[in-house]
Amino acid sequence: MPPSLQTRLEGAVARLRLTRPAVHNAFDAGLIADLTAALAAIGADPGVRVLVLEAEGPSFSAGADLNWMRGMAAASEADNREDSLALARLMRTLDALPKPTIARVQGAAFGGGVGLVACCDIAIGVPEAKFGLTESKLGLLPAVISPYVIAAIGARQARRWFATAELFDAAEAHRIGLLHQVVAADQLDAAVQRQVDLLLKAGPVASASAKALVRSVGAHADGARHDADNAALIARLRVSPEGQEGLAAFLDKRKPAWIAE
């Protein structure tokens, strides 16, 4: 059986590619386990600064593999709970990855595929891409991916798309916040590379910590605590080696040390 996943390192950039095009890069237990393990390894690799998540073939990811779904339909509630927790670990690992992440969406994404897009920090797609949270057609709901999709598109939009299971195009995905940018297919790689280049020019700690800052701000209900935590964060960054180098480079009108000449 061919591998379901391919990891390629290009300097400080890791490219993680779903390689099940015959089944539209649909999830099964093996792909979920492989993807979770690969993400954990990338997250722990100090040499990696950016992750690009991409897919082979005409589809980004069709969500759940039909044969896998058939097996789960016959499984016990306890087995289904464990299976769902494995998918939840995958989404949580991608969402919390301590590196900036970019989804390169070259084709359709449904169900869990939409979850992968929503978990990435930046998502760029092509006009031909279609999207759908189609679980309600099966009497189900996108419960496992819901925290990430709601964070991406907002609660009001989620109510509609979760309930109706209707498909939407890339323009709508952009309008509601699932995609940051829509570009022609022949411009997709250039658009992704532009974001990679911008991320590599940013301070490594700062760019990696951006999502943790957003998460902590969103979790705060206590305004005073919020202010104190943010003040403590910027103080740590200012006196850190990276902060000191970045400020010195700006004042000296030179490139910081993390940008290769």
C-alpha positions as CSV (number, residue, x, y, z in Angstrom):
1,M,0.0,0.0,0.0
2,P,1.5,3.4,-1.0
3,P,2.1,5.9,1.9
4,S,-0.8,8.2,2.8
5,L,1.5,11.0,3.6
6,Q,4.7,12.6,2.3
7,T,7.0,15.0,4.3
8,R,9.5,17.1,2.5
9,L,11.9,19.6,4.1
10,E,13.0,22.6,2.1
11,G,15.4,24.5,4.4
12,A,13.2,25.9,7.2
13,V,10.0,24.9,5.5
14,A,8.2,21.6,6.0
15,R,5.8,20.5,3.4
16,L,3.3,17.9,4.5
17,R,1.4,16.4,1.6
18,L,-1.7,14.1,1.7
19,T,-1.1,11.4,-0.9
20,R,-4.3,9.4,-1.2
21,P,-5.6,11.0,-4.4
22,A,-7.5,7.9,-5.5
23,V,-9.9,8.4,-2.5
24,H,-9.7,12.2,-2.7
25,N,-7.3,12.3,0.3
26,A,-10.1,11.0,2.6
27,F,-9.3,10.2,6.3
28,D,-9.0,6.8,7.7
29,A,-7.5,5.6,11.0
30,G,-4.1,5.2,9.4
31,L,-3.9,8.7,7.8
32,I,-5.1,10.3,11.0
33,A,-2.4,8.5,13.0
34,D,0.3,9.3,10.4
35,L,-0.7,12.9,10.1
36,T,-0.8,13.4,13.9
37,A,2.7,11.8,14.3
38,A,4.1,13.9,11.4
39,L,2.8,17.1,12.9
40,A,4.2,16.3,16.3
41,A,7.6,15.7,14.8
42,I,7.5,18.9,12.8
43,G,6.4,20.8,15.9
44,A,9.4,19.5,17.8
45,D,11.9,20.2,15.1
46,P,13.8,23.4,15.9
47,G,15.0,23.6,12.3
48,V,11.4,24.0,10.9
49,R,9.9,27.5,11.0
50,V,6.9,27.1,8.7
51,L,4.6,24.2,7.7
52,V,2.7,24.1,4.4
53,L,-0.1,21.5,4.4
54,E,-1.0,20.4,0.8
55,A,-2.6,17.5,-1.1
56,E,-2.0,15.5,-4.2
57,G,-4.6,15.2,-6.9
58,P,-7.8,17.2,-7.7
59,S,-9.1,17.3,-4.1
60,F,-7.7,18.7,-0.9
61,S,-9.5,16.2,1.3
62,A,-13.0,14.7,1.1
63,G,-13.2,14.1,4.9
64,A,-14.0,10.6,6.1
65,D,-13.1,7.6,4.0
66,L,-16.3,5.7,3.1
67,N,-14.8,2.3,4.1
68,W,-13.7,3.7,7.4
69,M,-17.2,5.2,8.0
70,R,-18.7,1.9,7.2
71,G,-16.5,0.2,9.8
72,M,-17.3,2.9,12.4
73,A,-21.1,2.5,11.7
74,A,-20.8,-1.2,12.8
75,A,-18.5,-0.4,15.8
76,S,-19.6,0.2,19.4
77,E,-20.2,3.6,20.9
78,A,-17.0,3.2,23.0
79,D,-15.0,2.4,19.8
80,N,-16.5,5.4,18.0
81,R,-15.6,7.6,21.0
82,E,-11.9,6.5,20.8
83,D,-12.0,7.0,17.0
84,S,-13.4,10.5,17.4
85,L,-10.8,11.3,20.0
86,A,-8.0,10.3,17.6
87,L,-9.4,12.8,15.1
88,A,-9.7,15.4,17.8
89,R,-6.0,14.9,18.7
90,L,-5.1,15.5,15.0
91,M,-7.0,18.7,14.8
92,R,-5.7,19.9,18.2
93,T,-2.1,19.1,17.2
94,L,-2.5,21.1,13.9
95,D,-4.3,24.0,15.5
96,A,-1.7,24.3,18.4
97,L,1.4,23.5,16.3
98,P,4.1,25.9,17.6
99,K,5.0,26.9,14.0
100,P,3.0,29.1,11.5
101,T,0.9,26.9,9.2
102,I,-0.4,27.4,5.7
103,A,-3.1,25.4,3.9
104,R,-2.5,25.2,0.2
105,V,-6.1,24.3,-1.0
106,Q,-5.9,23.2,-4.6
107,G,-9.3,21.5,-4.6
108,A,-12.4,20.4,-2.8
109,A,-12.5,20.1,1.0
110,F,-15.4,18.5,2.8
111,G,-16.0,17.6,6.5
112,G,-12.7,16.9,8.2
113,G,-11.0,18.5,5.2
114,V,-12.6,21.8,6.1
115,G,-11.3,21.2,9.6
116,L,-7.8,20.9,8.4
117,V,-8.1,24.2,6.5
118,A,-9.7,25.9,9.6
119,C,-6.9,24.7,11.8
120,C,-4.2,26.3,9.7
121,D,-3.1,29.9,10.4
122,I,-3.2,30.9,6.8
123,A,-5.4,29.3,4.1
124,I,-5.1,30.0,0.3
125,G,-7.3,28.4,-2.3
126,V,-8.2,28.4,-5.9
127,P,-11.6,29.5,-7.4
128,E,-12.5,25.9,-8.4
129,A,-12.3,24.6,-4.9
130,K,-15.7,23.6,-3.3
131,F,-16.4,23.2,0.4
132,G,-19.0,21.5,2.5
133,L,-19.8,20.5,6.1
134,T,-22.0,17.8,4.9
135,E,-22.4,15.7,8.0
136,S,-26.0,16.6,8.7
137,K,-27.0,14.8,5.5
138,L,-25.9,11.6,7.3
139,G,-27.7,12.5,10.5
140,L,-24.4,13.6,12.0
141,L,-22.7,16.9,12.9
142,P,-19.1,18.1,12.5
143,A,-18.7,18.1,16.3
144,V,-15.0,17.2,16.4
145,I,-13.9,20.0,14.0
146,S,-16.5,22.5,15.3
147,P,-14.2,24.5,17.6
148,Y,-11.8,25.3,14.7
149,V,-14.4,25.9,12.1
150,I,-16.4,28.2,14.4
151,A,-13.2,30.1,15.2
152,A,-12.6,30.6,11.5
153,I,-16.0,31.5,10.2
154,G,-17.9,32.7,13.3
155,A,-20.9,31.2,15.2
156,R,-23.6,32.7,12.9
157,Q,-22.1,31.3,9.7
158,A,-21.5,28.0,11.4
159,R,-25.2,27.7,12.3
160,R,-26.1,27.9,8.7
161,W,-23.5,25.6,7.2
162,F,-23.6,23.0,9.9
163,A,-27.4,22.6,9.6
164,T,-27.9,22.8,5.8
165,A,-24.9,20.8,4.7
166,E,-25.0,22.8,1.5
167,L,-21.9,23.2,-0.6
168,F,-20.2,26.6,-1.1
169,D,-17.5,27.9,-3.4
170,A,-14.1,29.5,-2.8
171,A,-15.5,33.0,-3.1
172,E,-18.0,32.2,-0.2
173,A,-15.2,30.5,1.8
174,H,-13.2,33.7,1.4
175,R,-16.2,35.9,2.4
176,I,-16.9,34.0,5.6
177,G,-13.3,33.7,6.6
178,L,-12.4,30.1,5.9
179,L,-9.9,31.2,3.2
180,H,-7.7,34.3,3.5
181,Q,-7.1,34.5,-0.2
182,V,-8.4,33.1,-3.5
183,V,-6.0,33.0,-6.5
184,A,-5.9,31.4,-9.9
185,A,-4.6,27.9,-9.9
186,D,-1.4,28.9,-11.8
187,Q,-0.8,31.5,-9.1
188,L,-1.3,29.3,-6.1
189,D,2.3,28.3,-5.5
190,A,3.5,31.9,-5.8
191,A,0.8,33.1,-3.3
192,V,1.8,30.4,-0.8
193,Q,5.5,31.2,-1.3
194,R,4.8,34.9,-0.6
195,Q,3.4,34.0,2.8
196,V,6.3,31.7,3.5
197,D,8.7,34.5,2.7
198,L,6.9,36.9,4.9
199,L,6.9,34.4,7.8
200,L,10.6,33.7,7.4
201,K,11.4,37.4,7.6
202,A,9.5,37.7,10.9
203,G,11.2,36.8,14.2
204,P,11.1,33.0,14.7
205,V,9.8,33.2,18.3
206,A,7.4,36.0,17.5
207,S,5.8,34.3,14.4
208,A,5.6,31.0,16.2
209,S,4.0,32.6,19.3
210,A,1.4,34.6,17.4
211,K,-1.3,32.0,17.6
212,A,-0.7,31.4,21.3
213,L,-1.3,35.2,21.8
214,V,-4.5,35.1,19.9
215,R,-5.7,32.1,21.8
216,S,-4.9,33.6,25.2
217,V,-6.6,36.9,24.3
218,G,-9.7,35.0,23.2
219,A,-9.8,33.0,26.4
220,H,-9.7,36.0,28.7
221,A,-12.8,37.3,30.4
222,D,-10.9,39.3,33.0
223,G,-9.8,42.6,31.5
224,A,-7.2,43.5,34.1
225,R,-5.7,40.0,34.0
226,H,-5.7,40.3,30.2
227,D,-3.7,43.6,30.3
228,A,-1.3,42.1,32.8
229,D,-0.6,39.0,30.7
230,N,-0.2,41.0,27.5
231,A,2.2,43.4,29.3
232,A,4.2,40.5,30.7
233,L,4.4,38.9,27.2
234,I,5.7,42.0,25.4
235,A,8.2,42.6,28.3
236,R,9.5,39.1,27.8
237,L,9.8,39.6,24.1
238,R,11.6,42.9,24.4
239,V,14.3,41.6,26.6
240,S,14.7,38.2,24.8
241,P,17.6,37.6,22.5
242,E,15.3,37.8,19.5
243,G,13.6,41.0,20.7
244,Q,17.0,42.6,21.4
245,E,18.4,41.6,18.0
246,G,15.2,42.8,16.2
247,L,15.2,46.2,17.8
248,A,19.0,46.6,17.3
249,A,18.7,45.7,13.6
250,F,15.9,48.2,13.2
251,L,17.8,51.0,14.9
252,D,21.0,50.1,13.0
253,K,19.0,49.9,9.7
254,R,20.2,46.4,8.9
255,K,18.6,43.0,8.5
256,P,18.2,40.9,11.7
257,A,20.3,37.8,12.2
258,W,17.5,35.4,11.4
259,I,17.2,36.6,7.8
260,A,19.8,35.0,5.6
261,E,21.9,37.3,3.4
